[in-house]
Amino acid sequence: MNNKVNKNHWETVYETKNPDQVSWTQEVPKTSLDFIHSFGLSKNAKIIDIGGGDSKLVDFLLDEGYENISVLDISKNALDKAKKRLGNKADKVNWIVSDITEFKPSSSYDVWHDRATFHFLTTKDKIVQYLEIAKQSVSGYMAIGTFSTDGPTKCSGLEIKQYDEQALISELEAGFDKMKCITEDHTTPFNTKQNFLFCSFKRRFN
């Protein structure tokens, strides 16, 4: 799927579906918050949420007092929904409309968070592009969540790439050291289960 078709797909999803109609919705993104807290960073740490869409992670981070949050998504419609939900608080966030494989970061980030974007990259060239951008962007830590080998093989009608712990570590070993990995079931709004692998990494410069 080329980038334009991919963008159109996600714009349509967010234009036509509410949060209770998509499988990835979480009322409380507890695991993501736990990983971010585990890094022990100050409230002015620079955090970017990759593929954040209209996720509520940004709501919780703002409520906790984090001051330098960016949310990136390929879909403008998704970010517009998040802005509308946040109201005036949306002005505190840097909103970035971009395909992650075309993202040109203007600064570095203490935390790169990605829940369920990386597994949509199913070709080697897209994975390489993503990892090169991550290495340019991340000065501190990465928290990444993908479907596990016990999880779905598709999401939103698109093929995904499943990962086990060793496969994910292998993809990131050129610039990141693994800190912790867990698997967990995400309960969708339809009351089905999706098994995720979540790992945290520290950027390595050598």
N, C-alpha and C positions, 0 to 999 in steps of 0.2 A: 504494500500500500504506500503510495507516495504521500508526501507531507500535506499536499493540498486536500487530497481525499480524506486523509486522517483528520485534518482540522474540521472539514465539513461534517464528518461523522460525529465528532464530539460537540460541535456547535448545535447540531440537531438534537443530540441526546439531552443537552442542558436546556434547550429551548422547549422541548416537548415533555420532559419528565420532571416530576417533583422528587425531593429527597427520599420519600417513602416508596418510590418506584424504581430505584436503582440499588443494586446489591451492595455497593461499597459504603453506604451511609452508616455513620456511627454517631450516636448521641454524645458519647464521651470517648474521645480517642486516648484511652488510658495507657495503652502500651507505648504509643508515640510519646506521650508526656513523660512516662517513666524513663524512657531512653534519653530524652532531652535533659531531664533532671539529673540523670546519672553522670552527665558530663561536668556538673558542678560549676557552671558558668554564671557570670554576673547577668543582671537584667539588661545590660546594654550589649550583650552578645549579639552578633549578627546571625540571624536565623533565616534560612530560605526553605520554603515548603514546595518541593517539586511536584507538579501535577496536583496541587492543592485543591483545585476546583472550588466547590462551595463547601469544602470540609470545615468542620467546626474547630479544628486545631487552632486556627488563628484566634478564635474567640477566647479560648482558654488561655493561650499565651498572653493575649492582651490583658485579660483579667488578672493574670499573675504578675503583671507589671513589666513584661518584656517590651523593650522600646525600639528594637531594630528588626522588624519582621518583614520579609518579602514573601509573596505568594506568586508562584509561576504556574501558568496553565496554558495549554494550547487553545482553550476555549474562552473567548471574551464573555460569552453568555454565562459561563460558570462563575467567573470572577464578578460579573455584574450582580449575580444572585447573592454572592457573599457580601459585596459592598452594601447592597440593599438591606440585608439582614443586620449588618453591623451599624448602619446609620452613621452618625458622626464619627464613631470610632474607626471607620474605614479610612479616614484621613491619616491615621497613624501608621498605615501599612503601605509598603511599596508593592504595587500590583504590576505584574509582568505578563503580557500576552506573548507567548512564544512556544514553538515546538522545542522541547528540551534539546534535541539534536542540532538546533540552530541558535541556541542561546549564546549570546556574547556577553559574559559577565563584565561589569564595570568595576567590581570590587571583589574581595574575598569574603568568605563566610566562615564563621566559627562552627556553625551547624548546617549541614545539608540533610534535610529530611525528605524521604521519598517513600510513601506508602502506596504501592500498586501502580507506579509508572514504569519502572525498570522492566517489569515482566512483559510489558507490551512490545518491547524491542526484541524481535525474533530473528533478526539477521545479524551476522557478525559485524557488518559495517556500521549499523546503527548502535550496537553495543559499544563498539570502539569509539564512535563519536561521543556518546554519552560519557564514557569513562574519561576521555580526554578533557571534556568540559569540566567534569567533576574535579579532576586533578588540578586544573587551572584555578578552580573556584574555591576549593576547600582548604582552609588554613588550620582547621581543627578536627572536627568529627563528622561522621556520616551515620545516619540511622536509616536503614532501608528495609522495606517490607515487600515481599513477593509471595505469589502463590507457591506453596510447597509442592513436593512430589505427591502429596496426598490431597492437594487442592484441585480446583477446576482446571480444565484445559482451555477454556474460553471465558471471556468476560465481555459483556456488552456486544456480543456477536462477533468479537474479534479473537483470533488465535493469540495465546500467550505462551511464554516460556516458563516452565516450572523450574524450581531450584531446590536442591538440598543444600545443607550447610557447606559441604566441601566445594560444590559447584559455584556457589556465590563467592566464597573466599577466593577461589581460583581466578574468578573474573576480576577481582579487586586487588589481587596480591601485588600488582605492579606499583601501587602507590599507597596502599592502605593496610594497616594491621588490624586483624579481627580482635575485638574486645569481648563481645558476648553475642550468643545466638539463642533464640527460643522459637518454639512453634506454638501456635495457638489457633483455636477455632474462632472465626468471626461469625456471629449470628446476623444474617441479613434481615432487612425489613420484612422479608417473606418467610422468616423463621426457618431458613435453611442454613447449613453450616459450610463455611469455606475455610480450609486450613492454610494458614499463613506461616511463612518463615520470616522472622525479624532478626536482623543482625546490626550490631554497632561496630564501627571501625574508627581508627585514629589515623589521620593523614601522616604519612611517612615521607620525609624529605631526605633522600640519599640515593 
